[in-house]
Amino acid sequence: MSAIKERIFGAVTVMSDADAEKVWKFVLDNLPSRSWEDIEEVTPDEWDLKMLDDIEHNPECHEFVSQEDVLKELGL
């Protein structure tokens, strides 16, 4: 997360619900809404095609580790 986003998050965390509501109204009124249609579609490059091929054909790409196992492995 960028420093400015951390500052915004911190400010919202400590403000009252009434102030947070005012901030949310400001966001809705002043920033453009976004949707999936706003995302630019690009042609996959060689690296993307390799990853997609691996997903389809490499059996190791179908092995998943649970969050519990990851945390245990990391000692958390």
N, C-alpha and C positions, 0 to 999 in steps of 0.2 A: 504494500500500500504506500502511496506517495505521502510525503510529509504534509501536504495541504489536506489530503483526505483524512489523515490521522488527526489533524487539528480540528477539522469539521466534526469528525466523529466524537472527539473529546468534548467539543463545545456542546453538541447535542446531548451527550450523555449527562452533563451536569445541569442542563437547563430544565425549567419547569415544563410540564406537559403543555401548558398554554403557549409558552414561547416556542416549543417544538412544533406545535400546530401552526403557528404563524410562519415558521421557517418552511414547513411543508407546503403551505399555501403559496409562499413566494416561489418555491421550486416549481410547483404546478403552473403558476401564472406566468413565469418568466423564462423557463427553459423548455426547449422543444421536446415533445414526447417522442419516444423512439419505439420502433417495433422491429420484428424480424425482417420485414420488408425493407428496412433502412440499411441492412447489412449488404455490403457490396459482394457480389458473387465473382469469384476469380477462378481461373482455370488452374487445376492442380499442376504443380511443377514436378520435376523428376523425384525430388525427395518425398513429396506428398504421395505420389503414385507408388513409391517403394513402401511407404508405411501402409497404405491401403492394401497392397499385395501381401505384406506380412500379416496384417489383420486377418486376411482371408485364408492364407495358406500356412502360416507358421504356427504350429501347435503351442508354442510357448506364449503366444499372444492370447491364448484362451485360458491361461492360468491366473487365478486371482487370489489375493491374500486378504483375509479379513482385517478389519480395523484392529480387532483385539490382538491378532497375531503381530501386526505391525508395531503396535504399542509395546507389546511384550519384547519384541526383537530390539526395539529402541530403548528398552528399560524405563518406559514411562508408565 
